[in-house]
């Protein structure tokens, strides 16, 4: 899957980001960092130096966290590609 969101349990920003993606009709894979299937190290391999959740990748491009996703979607709506 080329759209991925790295999340943690009980993360309100993760929920908000997933809701934004759902509202836009963007399909994505959730990678829940639970230290069983996915670990923080797995996420850091894709987004070095990022320590917060969520971390969003769209079309294999690192968008960033929840606020970054909101800005990205707003620019996309205005026809501005980032």
N, C-alpha and C positions, 0 to 999 in steps of 0.2 A: 504494500500500500504506500502510495506516495504522500498521503496526508496523515500525519501522526501527531497526537497530543500526549505528552508525558504528564501524568497526574499523580497525586497522592490522595489518600483517604482523607475525608473531612476537610477538603480544601475548597473554600468558597470561590476562590479565583478560578480554580479548575472547572467548577460547575458553571460559572459565568462564561468561561471561554467555550465550553462544550455547547452551552445554550446559544451563543452567538454563531457557532459553526452550524448548528442545527437550523437556526433561523435562516441562514444563507443557503441551506440545502447542500452543504459541503460534507461529503462522506469522509470519515476519518477512522483511523485505528487508535484505540485507547491503549496506552502502555502504562498500566498502574504500577508505580514503584512501590512494591510491597516487600522487597528484599527476598522474594521467593522466585518468581518468574523474571521480574525486571528489577534491577538494582540502580542505585544512584550512579554507580560507575558506568552502567550501560547508557544512561542519559548523558553523562558527561563526555562520553566518546562522540556523541553527536553534537553536543553543545558545550564545548569546553568553557570553563569559568562561569557557567550559569549555575546559580545556587538556589534559585526560586522555582516554584511551580505555579502554573503549568509552563511547559515549553512546547511551542507549537511549530510544526513544520508543514508547510503547504507546498505541494509540487516539489518536494524534497528541498525547499528553501527554508532556512531558519527564520521564522517571523519574530519569535521572542515569547514574552509572557502575555498575560491577559490584556494589559493596557496596550501593548504593542499590536496585538491582534485587533483590538478595537480600532486603532489608528489605521492599520493596514486595510481593514474592511471598509472604513470610511473613505479612504483614498481610492480604493477600488470602485466604490459606488460612484465616485466623482469622475471615474475614467482615468485615474492616475495610477499607472503601474509603478510599483516600487522594486 
